[in-house]
Amino acid sequence: MDVYELLRGLSENEVELRWKPTRGGPVILAIFSEKGGVGKTGLTNGLAAVAAKHGLRVLVIDLDPRATATSELGVEKPEYSINDLLYIDASDPNPVDPRGLAADAILPAGEGWPDNVHVLAAERALGNREFDNTSGMEQRLRLSLDGVAENYDLVLIDVPPRPGGKLMTAAALTATHALLPATLDEDGYIGVHDGLISLRRARMNHGLPPLIVVGVLRNIVDRRRSGLAETFDEKLAQEYPPHSPDGPRLLDAAVPKYVIRQESRSARVPFTVAGTTEATLLERAYCRTLNCVAEVA
């Protein structure tokens, strides 16, 4: 189904959330592309808003030093951030065991958000970890979630687009699943291709099996038909066949570009409170995406 058929379908059909993962254990979903501007943060918090509205317990992990997801979730200047979890004093002969430490850093989202959304907040100092050569740093996020991730139905990781970076590696080692958003242009296409390589390499270099890749999601799609979008829609479908039993697939879902998403981000509230037609269509798109996650979780 081409992307414009999917967008038309959002107007014509309601979408029911079917969240019944069968594999056991928490679903830890890394949202990743090696290109910026493809809507990773918007997707992360959009999924969080819809999942929370339907009663799921959600944890958002912001691994981007720009802290955009943190800010949208209404958290400012956290006393204890994810940077504190990852930092190791190289001169300390007995560094603190990180297992379970995430529980001390998790914060509730701001007052505009439902109380079943929690945050592991980022700050600008997190960028220092990209240059941190301390042994084992990339493993600390995964270990810090021991006994903590199980308290949530869905853990979402907003991953920065740094190719092969240490924060990306930390996300790859922590996640159980990956979702790759793509805009319908050259950057979106390259971001998925290169991102899949980086995720695979990070896991392989640490002796871990590949992540379960939920698939490629067409994101922030302009409803106005264009030749460029049609070209890259076709390229993604050829590269990642939608019904392929093996390898990454193009999902039977697409997220439209609506201004309500930017407005809610600025207001630091979930878009689901808007009650507009655009908000309803966005919610259906995110529901459809979550159903794609549940199918493989």
C-alpha positions in Angstrom: 0.0 0.0 0.0 1.5 3.3 -1.0 1.8 6.1 1.6 -1.0 8.2 0.3 -3.5 5.3 0.6 -2.3 4.8 4.2 -3.0 8.5 5.0 -6.4 8.4 3.4 -7.2 5.3 5.5 -6.6 7.3 8.7 -9.6 9.5 7.8 -11.8 6.6 6.9 -11.1 4.0 9.6 -10.7 4.0 13.4 -7.7 2.2 14.7 -7.9 0.1 17.9 -4.7 -0.4 19.9 -3.8 -4.1 20.2 -1.0 -4.2 22.7 -0.4 -7.9 23.6 3.3 -8.7 23.4 3.9 -12.4 23.6 7.7 -12.8 23.9 7.8 -11.9 27.6 10.0 -9.3 29.3 9.9 -5.5 28.7 9.7 -4.0 25.3 12.6 -1.6 25.0 12.3 0.2 21.6 15.1 2.3 20.2 14.0 5.0 17.8 16.9 5.5 15.4 18.1 6.9 12.2 21.6 8.1 11.2 20.1 11.3 9.8 18.7 14.2 11.7 15.4 15.8 10.8 13.4 12.6 10.3 11.3 13.0 13.4 12.8 10.7 15.9 12.0 12.8 19.0 8.5 13.6 17.7 7.9 9.9 17.1 9.2 8.9 20.5 7.0 11.3 22.4 4.0 10.8 20.1 4.1 7.1 20.8 4.5 7.8 24.5 1.4 10.0 24.4 -0.8 7.5 22.7 0.5 4.5 24.7 -0.2 6.4 27.9 -3.7 7.4 26.9 -4.5 3.8 26.4 -3.3 2.9 29.9 0.2 1.6 29.2 3.0 2.4 31.6 5.7 4.2 29.6 9.3 5.2 30.2 11.0 7.6 27.8 14.8 7.5 27.8 16.3 10.6 26.3 19.8 9.8 25.0 20.2 13.0 22.9 22.3 15.7 24.6 20.0 18.3 23.1 17.4 17.1 25.6 14.4 17.9 23.2 12.4 14.9 24.4 13.1 15.8 28.0 11.9 19.4 27.5 8.7 18.4 25.7 7.9 16.0 28.5 8.0 19.0 30.9 11.2 18.2 32.7 13.7 21.0 33.1 17.1 20.9 34.8 16.9 17.5 36.3 18.9 17.0 39.5 20.0 13.5 38.4 20.1 12.7 34.7 21.1 9.9 32.4 24.6 11.4 32.2 25.0 10.6 35.9 24.1 7.0 35.2 26.7 6.7 32.4 29.6 8.6 34.0 32.4 6.6 35.6 35.2 8.2 37.5 38.2 6.5 35.9 40.3 7.2 39.0 37.9 5.3 41.3 39.1 1.8 41.9 35.6 0.7 43.0 33.1 2.3 40.7 29.4 2.0 41.7 27.7 -1.0 40.3 25.1 0.5 37.9 22.6 -2.4 38.2 19.1 -1.0 39.0 20.4 2.6 39.4 18.0 3.9 36.8 15.3 3.8 39.5 17.0 6.7 41.3 17.1 8.9 38.2 13.6 8.3 36.8 11.3 11.3 37.0 7.6 11.7 36.3 6.7 13.7 33.2 5.5 17.3 33.7 2.1 18.2 35.0 0.6 18.4 31.5 1.3 14.7 31.0 -0.4 11.7 32.4 1.1 10.1 35.5 1.9 6.9 33.7 4.7 8.5 31.7 8.1 8.7 33.3 11.4 10.1 32.0 15.1 9.3 32.2 16.1 12.9 31.4 19.0 14.2 29.3 21.1 17.3 29.7 23.8 18.9 27.5 26.6 17.4 29.6 25.5 14.0 28.2 27.4 15.0 25.1 30.7 14.4 27.0 30.0 10.7 27.0 30.6 10.5 23.3 34.3 11.2 24.0 34.4 9.0 27.2 36.8 6.1 26.7 36.1 4.5 30.1 35.8 0.8 29.8 32.2 -0.5 30.0 30.5 2.9 29.7 28.2 1.8 26.9 26.9 -1.1 29.1 25.8 1.0 32.0 22.4 2.0 30.6 21.4 -1.6 30.1 22.6 -2.6 33.5 21.0 0.4 35.2 17.6 -0.9 33.9 17.9 -4.3 35.6 14.8 -4.8 37.6 13.5 -1.4 36.5 12.4 -1.8 32.9 10.0 -4.6 34.1 7.9 -1.9 35.7 6.8 -0.6 32.3 4.8 -1.9 29.4 6.9 0.1 26.9 10.3 1.7 27.2 11.2 4.2 24.4 14.7 5.4 23.6 15.3 8.6 21.7 18.7 8.0 20.1 20.9 10.7 18.7 21.9 10.4 15.0 25.6 10.2 15.6 27.0 7.3 13.4 28.6 4.6 15.5 28.7 6.9 18.5 28.9 5.8 22.1 25.4 6.9 23.0 24.0 5.1 19.9 25.9 2.0 21.0 24.5 2.3 24.6 21.0 2.3 23.0 21.8 -0.6 20.8 23.0 -2.7 23.7 20.0 -1.8 25.8 17.1 -2.1 23.4 15.2 -5.3 22.6 13.7 -3.8 19.4 14.4 -1.0 16.9 12.1 1.2 14.9 13.6 3.3 12.1 11.6 6.4 10.9 12.2 7.7 7.4 11.1 10.9 5.7 10.4 10.4 2.0 13.6 11.9 0.7 17.3 11.2 0.4 18.1 11.8 4.0 15.3 9.5 5.2 16.5 6.7 2.9 20.2 7.0 3.8 19.4 7.3 7.5 17.6 3.9 7.6 20.2 2.2 5.5 23.2 3.4 7.5 21.3 3.1 10.8 20.6 -0.6 10.3 24.3 -1.2 9.6 25.4 0.7 12.8 22.9 -1.1 15.0 24.0 -4.5 13.7 27.6 -3.7 14.1 27.2 -2.4 17.6 25.5 -5.5 18.8 28.0 -7.8 16.9 31.0 -6.0 18.4 29.7 -6.7 21.9 28.8 -10.4 21.2 25.0 -9.8 21.2 22.5 -11.2 18.7 20.8 -8.7 16.4 18.0 -6.5 17.6 14.5 -7.3 16.5 13.8 -4.7 13.9 10.2 -3.7 13.9 10.6 -2.0 10.6 10.8 1.2 8.7 8.2 3.8 9.4 7.3 6.6 6.9 7.3 9.6 9.1 6.2 13.3 9.0 4.6 12.7 5.6 3.2 15.7 3.8 -0.4 14.9 2.6 0.2 16.8 -0.6 1.4 14.3 -3.2 4.8 15.0 -4.7 7.0 13.2 -7.2 9.9 13.1 -4.7 7.9 11.5 -2.0 6.5 8.9 -4.4 10.0 8.1 -5.6 11.3 7.4 -2.2 8.2 5.6 -1.1 8.8 3.2 -4.0 12.5 2.9 -3.1 11.8 2.0 0.5 9.2 -0.6 -0.6 11.8 -2.2 -2.9 14.6 -2.1 -0.4 12.4 -3.3 2.6 9.6 -5.3 1.1 6.5 -4.8 3.3 5.7 -8.5 3.6 9.2 -9.9 3.8 9.5 -12.7 6.3 13.2 -12.0 6.7 15.0 -8.7 7.2 13.6 -5.2 7.9 10.3 -4.4 6.3 8.5 -1.3 5.4 5.6 -1.0 7.9 2.0 -0.8 6.9 1.8 2.5 8.7 2.7 6.1 8.1 2.6 9.3 10.3 1.3 12.4 8.6 2.8 15.9 9.1 0.4 18.0 11.2 1.1 21.3 12.9 -0.6 20.1 16.1 2.5 18.0 16.7 4.8 21.1 16.8 2.2 23.1 18.8 1.9 20.4 21.5 5.7 20.2 21.7 6.0 23.9 22.4 3.2 23.7 25.0 4.9 20.7 26.6 1.7 18.7 26.6 0.7 15.5 24.8 -0.9 16.2 21.4 -3.7 13.8 22.5 -5.3 16.5 24.7 -6.0 18.8 21.7 -9.2 17.1 20.7 -8.9 18.2 17.1 -9.4 16.2 13.8 -5.6 16.4 13.2 -5.0 15.0 16.7 -7.4 12.2 16.1 -5.7 11.2 12.8 -2.3 11.4 14.4 -3.4 9.2 17.2 -4.6 6.6 14.7 -1.3 6.7 13.0 0.6 6.1 16.2 -1.8 3.4 17.2 -1.2 1.6 14.0 2.6 2.0 14.6 2.3 0.5 18.1 0.3 -2.4 16.7 3.2 -3.1 14.3 5.5 -3.1 17.4 3.2 -5.5 19.3 3.2 -7.9 16.3 6.9 -8.7 16.8 7.2 -8.0 20.6 
